[in-house]
Amino acid sequence: MFHLTENKFLKLLDLAPEEIAGLLDLAADLKEKKKAGIPHAFLAGKNIALIFEKTSTRTRCAFEVAAYDLGMNCTYLDPSGSQIGKKESIADTARVLGRMYDGIEYRGFGQQIVEDLYRFSGIPVWNGLTNEFHPTQVLADLLTLQEHFGFLKGLKLVYMGDARYNMGNSLMVGCAKMGMHFVACAPKKYWPDDALVARCRKIAEETGAVLEFSEDPAIVSGAHAIYTDVWVSMGEADSVWEERIQDLLPYRVTSAVMQKAGPLCVFMHCLPSFHDLNTAIGRNIYDKFGVDCMEVTDEVFEGPQSIVFDEAENRMHTIKAVMAATL
């Protein structure tokens, strides 16, 4: 069984490329066992706490099913289910949970929160999403790309849209670590933080990765994968929608964009997606701005190049690998 050097999964920056590769191999093995109906409850009797200050479908379901498959019990704490950061400090909460549980997942706000949970709890901690990073999603993305192409090194991934936050940051780090070609395609004000870019460039010098930043959508030519995400993140004010639509509409993933990339290119999205009017938010945006889809057209989302639901499934397999490799 593969084990991480440290019993934490807080951000991909903490891991060596060999450790990421090890997690991908373990995830593939556990996925194969799951598909074959081979029991793998080798963590029976352990208990984990799932702290969700930001709600989620895929992250919660992935952690819960993965935990049950491994034989564990889990306690779900939603935004109203704990006093973390309100009546009780992060440090105190961590020390209490560390006495009762074998591992903690955190999904919420600042990266320092998940770092402090690990520092004070004394048990494995896993980042289910923070404002800065989303490592479990990118691990699933890497597994999906590896399954589709058979390799990662040298693959060109173009991220279109707002690359300043957790998805743009984590994809850039993941691509740098695995020797891939990462492109952030967006207006310059939506590019990742300069300090993080500098760190990733140093990593790229060792791995052979390529990092590019462009305002020209034509840069998708020759891409193996085009990735996008919603234009307004959880916790942001609704008032930013008008500005984002105006700035990012030229970076919507359309059939023309996919055609420009080439026939080998796949479409990726971490979900949820506003590709039609079948959500309350999508309908509200249409009523206000007359936009019937946002970051991706329905034709691309539902098209043959889309592998978004392969990614969604792989959240569970890679999260299972993370927990197994740290527990």
C-alpha positions in Angstrom: 0.0 0.0 0.0 1.3 3.4 -1.0 1.7 6.0 1.8 2.4 9.7 1.7 5.5 10.9 3.5 3.3 13.2 5.7 -0.2 12.3 6.8 -1.9 15.3 5.2 -3.3 16.4 1.9 -3.6 20.2 2.1 -2.2 21.4 -1.2 -0.4 19.8 -4.1 2.6 22.1 -3.5 3.4 19.9 -0.5 3.8 16.8 -2.6 6.7 15.6 -4.8 5.7 14.5 -8.3 6.4 10.9 -7.3 3.9 11.2 -4.5 1.2 12.5 -6.8 2.0 9.7 -9.2 1.7 7.2 -6.3 -1.7 8.6 -5.4 -2.9 8.2 -9.0 -1.7 4.6 -9.1 -3.4 3.8 -5.8 -6.6 5.5 -7.0 -6.5 3.4 -10.2 -6.0 0.2 -8.2 -8.9 1.1 -5.8 -11.1 2.0 -8.7 -10.4 -1.4 -10.3 -11.3 -3.1 -7.1 -14.5 -1.1 -6.8 -15.5 -2.0 -10.4 -14.7 -5.7 -9.8 -16.7 -5.8 -6.6 -13.6 -6.6 -4.6 -14.0 -5.5 -0.9 -11.3 -3.1 0.4 -12.5 -2.1 3.8 -9.1 -2.2 5.3 -9.7 0.9 7.4 -12.6 -0.6 9.3 -13.2 0.9 12.7 -11.8 4.3 11.9 -13.9 7.5 12.2 -13.6 10.7 10.2 -15.2 14.2 10.5 -16.3 16.1 7.4 -16.4 19.8 8.0 -18.3 21.7 5.3 -18.4 25.4 5.8 -19.2 25.5 2.0 -21.8 22.9 0.9 -21.1 20.5 -2.0 -22.5 17.6 -3.9 -19.5 15.8 -5.3 -17.1 16.5 -2.5 -19.5 15.3 0.2 -20.7 12.2 -1.7 -17.1 11.3 -2.7 -15.8 11.5 0.9 -18.8 9.6 2.3 -18.8 6.8 -0.2 -15.0 6.4 -0.1 -15.1 6.3 3.7 -17.8 3.6 3.7 -16.0 1.5 1.0 -12.9 1.6 3.2 -14.9 0.5 6.2 -15.0 3.8 8.1 -17.7 5.8 9.8 -18.1 9.5 9.1 -19.7 12.5 10.8 -20.9 15.3 8.5 -20.8 18.8 10.0 -22.6 21.4 7.8 -22.2 25.2 8.1 -24.7 25.2 11.1 -23.4 21.9 12.6 -20.3 23.1 14.4 -19.0 26.2 16.3 -15.7 26.3 14.3 -14.5 29.8 14.0 -17.6 31.3 15.7 -17.9 30.3 19.4 -14.7 28.1 19.3 -11.4 28.8 17.7 -9.9 26.6 14.9 -7.2 25.5 17.3 -9.6 24.4 20.0 -11.9 22.7 17.5 -8.9 20.8 16.0 -7.8 19.6 19.4 -11.2 18.3 20.3 -11.8 16.5 17.0 -8.2 15.1 17.2 -9.2 13.3 20.4 -12.3 11.7 18.8 -11.5 11.1 15.1 -8.8 9.5 13.0 -9.0 12.1 10.2 -10.6 15.4 9.3 -11.8 16.8 5.9 -12.4 20.5 5.6 -14.2 22.5 2.9 -14.5 26.2 3.4 -12.7 29.4 3.3 -9.0 30.4 3.9 -6.2 27.9 3.4 -4.8 28.8 6.8 -7.9 27.2 8.4 -7.1 23.8 7.0 -3.4 24.3 7.8 -4.3 25.0 11.4 -6.6 22.0 11.6 -3.7 19.8 10.7 -1.3 21.7 13.0 -3.4 21.4 16.1 -5.4 18.2 15.6 -2.4 15.7 15.4 -4.3 13.6 12.9 -4.5 13.4 9.1 -6.4 16.4 7.5 -7.6 16.7 3.9 -8.5 19.8 2.0 -11.9 19.5 0.3 -11.7 23.1 -1.0 -10.4 26.4 0.2 -10.4 29.8 -1.4 -6.8 29.2 -2.6 -6.6 25.5 -3.5 -8.8 22.5 -4.5 -6.3 19.6 -4.6 -8.8 16.7 -4.5 -10.5 18.0 -7.6 -7.2 18.4 -9.5 -6.0 14.9 -8.4 -9.3 13.6 -10.0 -8.6 15.7 -13.1 -5.1 14.2 -13.4 -6.4 10.6 -13.1 -9.0 11.3 -15.7 -6.4 12.7 -18.2 -4.1 9.8 -17.5 -6.9 7.3 -18.2 -7.9 9.1 -21.4 -4.4 9.7 -22.9 -2.3 7.1 -21.1 0.2 9.7 -19.8 0.4 13.2 -18.3 3.9 14.6 -19.2 3.7 17.1 -22.0 -0.1 17.3 -22.2 -1.3 20.8 -22.9 -4.2 22.0 -20.7 -5.8 25.4 -21.3 -7.8 26.9 -18.4 -10.3 29.5 -19.7 -11.9 31.9 -17.4 -11.1 33.3 -13.9 -7.8 31.6 -13.0 -7.1 33.6 -9.8 -8.7 31.2 -7.3 -8.6 27.6 -6.2 -9.1 25.9 -9.6 -6.7 28.0 -11.6 -4.2 27.8 -8.8 -4.4 24.1 -8.3 -4.4 23.2 -12.0 -1.3 25.3 -12.5 0.4 23.6 -9.6 -0.7 20.1 -10.7 0.5 20.7 -14.2 3.8 22.1 -13.0 4.4 19.1 -10.8 3.6 16.6 -13.5 5.6 18.1 -16.3 2.6 19.3 -18.3 1.9 22.4 -20.4 -0.4 24.8 -18.5 -2.1 27.8 -20.1 -4.2 30.4 -18.3 -6.4 32.0 -21.0 -8.2 35.1 -19.7 -7.9 38.9 -19.3 -4.7 39.7 -17.5 -6.5 40.7 -14.3 -7.8 37.1 -14.0 -4.4 35.4 -14.1 -3.0 33.6 -11.0 -1.1 35.4 -8.3 2.5 36.4 -9.3 4.1 34.8 -6.2 2.4 31.4 -6.9 3.4 31.7 -10.6 7.0 32.2 -9.5 6.9 29.1 -7.3 5.4 27.1 -10.1 8.0 28.3 -12.6 10.7 26.9 -10.3 8.9 23.6 -10.1 8.7 23.6 -13.9 12.4 24.0 -14.2 12.8 20.6 -12.5 9.9 18.8 -14.2 10.0 20.2 -17.7 6.6 21.8 -17.4 5.6 24.8 -19.5 3.5 27.7 -18.1 1.9 30.2 -20.3 -0.5 33.1 -19.8 -2.5 34.7 -22.6 -5.4 36.9 -23.4 -5.8 35.4 -26.8 -8.3 32.5 -27.1 -6.5 31.3 -30.2 -3.9 29.8 -27.8 -6.1 26.7 -27.5 -4.7 25.4 -30.8 -3.1 22.0 -30.2 -4.6 21.7 -26.6 -5.2 18.2 -25.3 -7.7 19.6 -22.7 -9.7 22.7 -22.3 -10.9 23.4 -18.7 -13.3 25.9 -17.4 -15.3 26.7 -14.2 -18.1 28.9 -13.1 -17.4 32.6 -13.4 -18.5 33.5 -9.9 -17.2 31.5 -7.0 -19.1 30.5 -3.8 -19.1 33.4 -1.3 -18.8 36.1 -3.9 -21.4 38.8 -4.2 -24.1 38.6 -6.9 -23.1 42.1 -7.9 -20.0 40.8 -9.7 -21.9 38.8 -12.3 -22.3 41.7 -14.7 -18.6 42.4 -14.7 -17.6 38.7 -15.1 -20.0 38.2 -18.0 -18.7 41.3 -19.8 -15.0 40.3 -19.2 -15.2 36.5 -19.7 -17.8 36.0 -22.4 -15.1 36.0 -25.1 -13.5 33.0 -23.1 -16.7 30.9 -23.1 -15.9 27.3 -24.4 -17.8 26.9 -27.6 -17.8 24.4 -30.4 -15.6 26.8 -32.4 -13.1 26.8 -29.5 -13.0 23.0 -29.4 -12.6 22.9 -33.1 -9.7 25.3 -32.9 -8.1 23.1 -30.3 -8.3 20.0 -32.5 -10.0 16.6 -32.6 -8.0 15.1 -29.8 -9.0 17.8 -27.3 -11.3 16.9 -24.4 -13.5 19.3 -22.4 -13.2 19.4 -18.6 -15.2 21.1 -15.8 -15.1 20.7 -12.0 -18.9 21.2 -11.8 -21.5 22.5 -11.2 -21.8 24.1 -14.6 -24.1 26.8 -16.1 -24.4 25.3 -19.6 -28.2 25.7 -19.9 -31.2 27.3 -18.1 -32.0 24.3 -15.9 -30.8 25.9 -12.7 -32.3 28.7 -10.7 -29.1 30.7 -11.0 -28.9 30.1 -14.8 -32.5 31.2 -15.3 -31.9 34.3 -13.1 -28.8 35.3 -15.1 -30.8 34.8 -18.3 -33.6 37.0 -17.0 -31.1 39.8 -16.0 -28.6 39.7 -18.8 -30.1 37.6 -21.6 -27.3 35.0 -21.5 -28.5 31.4 -22.0 -25.3 29.7 -21.0 -22.2 31.0 -19.3 -18.7 29.4 -19.2 -19.5 26.6 -21.7 -22.2 26.0 -24.3 -24.6 23.1 -23.8 -23.4 21.7 -27.1 -19.9 21.3 -25.8 -20.9 20.2 -22.3 -23.1 17.4 -23.7 -20.8 16.7 -26.7 -18.5 13.7 -27.4 -15.4 15.5 -26.3 -16.8 16.2 -22.8 -15.3 14.0 -20.0 -16.9 16.0 -17.1 -18.7 13.0 -15.6 -15.6 10.9 -15.7 -13.9 13.6 -13.6 -16.9 13.6 -11.2 -16.7 9.9 -10.6 -12.9 10.0 -10.2 -13.4 12.4 -7.3 -14.4 9.4 -5.2 -11.6 7.1 -6.3 -8.9 9.7 -5.8 -10.3 10.9 -2.4 -10.3 7.2 -1.4 -6.7 7.0 -2.3 -5.8 10.1 -0.3 -7.5 8.8 2.8 -5.9 5.4 2.4 -2.5 6.9 1.8 -2.7 9.0 5.0 -4.4 6.7 7.4 
